[in-house]
Amino acid sequence: MDIVRHETGPRMSEANIYNGVIYLAGQIAEGDTVKAQTEGVLAEIDRLLALCNSSKERILSAQIWLADMNDFAEMNAAWDAWVPAGNTPGRATGEARLAADKYKVEIIIVAAQNA
């Protein structure tokens, strides 16, 4: 079975598919607040999942990295407004230093393709 890669660059691909499972790279977004960045990340996740024949209802797991755990509630406000009721994935949230100081949130997704 082949691996399908989308938006491949010299360092990474934004999405890889193997055996009907989609692995997204960590997604970041611009914005002045954690909520704005989270909303931007979630919009990018929606776009990439659609590109891979999937949707947020098919997310299996999410890893969320915050630059500061004090932003947990603000991130959750955006997440809770986006995540589909009854289709919430397994999720972990941790604190980590991100690629640049301007980034406050990064989200990594694993999802199933539509049948």
N, C-alpha and C positions, 0 to 999 in steps of 0.2 A: 504494500500500500504506500502510495506516494505522500509526501508532505507538501502541502500547498502553502506558499508564503505570499503575503500581501504587503505592499509598501515596504519593500526590502531596500535597505541602504547598506553602506559599507560596514556598519557596526551591528545593526539589528534589523529585524522585521517588526512591523507594528502588529501583525497578526499571523499566526501559524495555525494550520488545521491538520490534524492527523486523526484518522479513524472517526470522523464526525465530532471531534472535540476541538474547540477553538481556544487558543492560548494568546491573550493579548499582552503586549509589552506594557510596562507601567506607563500610565497616562498622566500627564500634567497639563495645566492650562494657566494662562495669564489671568490676572485679576488682582484687585487691591485687597480683597477680603478672602477669608477661607471659604465662605459661602459662594462667592463669585467664582473662585477657582474650582470648587467642587462641582458647581453647575456646569462649568466649561468642560471639566473632565468627563462628567456624565454624558454630556452631549457628544463628545468624541467617542465614548464607549458605544453610544447608540449608533453612531455613524459606522464604526468599525464592525459592530455586530451585524448590521444590515448588509455591509459589504461581504460578510462571511455567511450570509443566509441564516441569520439568527436574530435574536432580540433579547431585551433585558429579562423577559419571562423565562428564558432558557439559561440564565446564569447559574452555574453550579457553585462557584466560590468566588469570593472577593477578598483581596488583601488590601487594606488601606493603611498608608503610611502618612502620619502627620509630623510636621516639623516640631510641633508643640502640642502635647496632649491637652493643654488648656483650651485648645480649639475643638475638642471632641464634640461638644454640644452644637457648635455652629456648623461643623461638617455634617453632623447627623440631621440637622434641619433640612439641608439640601438633599441628603440621601433619602430621608423618610418621605419627602415629597415626590421623589423619583421612583423608588423601588416599588414594584407592583405587589399589592396585597395578595397574600396567598402563594406568592412565588419568590419569597425572599431566599437568597442563597446562604450557604455557609459563609461566615465572614469573620475575619480577624482584623483588629486595628492595633497598630503599634506606633511608637515614636521613633523617628530616625532623622538623621541629617540628610536632607535631599540634595540633588545635584547642584542647586544654586540657592542662595539665601532667599531669593524672591519667591521660590516655590514653597507653598505651605501644605500641599496635599498631593499624594500620588496614589493611584488606584490600579491594581493588577487584577485582571478578570480571567476566569476559565469558564467557558460556556459550551453548551451542546448546540450543534447545528439543527435546523429544522429538518424533519424527516423528508 
